[in-house]
Amino acid sequence: MAAVELHIANEMLDNFDAIRPHLNGRETGRRPSPTAMGITILDMEMDGAPDQAKTMEVVLHLVDGHPKVSEIHYWDKHGIFLAPVVPFRKAVD
């Protein structure tokens, strides 16, 4: 499990809250960006993320008007793209 940051526009936080249960990880904190107004930084612990990952991007598409995760991209501390991860649907007990 890697600790990564997700920078998200404040107006997109509601969409993120809708897809968060579908991510293989958990949110550990939120804080305003010190360099960009209107951006919130989410601290995430993500299963399946590369160990050297420091930041992430969630790629969404709309299905019947609802956001769905199609890919997650990760970058290291130098900004080098690591790998896309296509999340698997979680099994329901």
Salt bridges, closest charged atoms under 4 A:
GLU5 OE1 - HIS7 NE2 3.04
GLU5 OE2 - ARG31 NH2 2.51
ASP17 OD1 - ARG20 NH2 2.50
ASP17 OD1 - ARG30 NH2 2.74
GLU27 OE1 - ARG20 NE 3.18
GLU27 OE2 - ARG30 NE 2.60
ASP43 OD1 - ARG31 NH1 2.63
GLU45 OE1 - ARG26 NH2 3.16
GLU57 OE1 - HIS73 ND1 2.75
GLU71 OE1 - HIS73 NE2 2.76
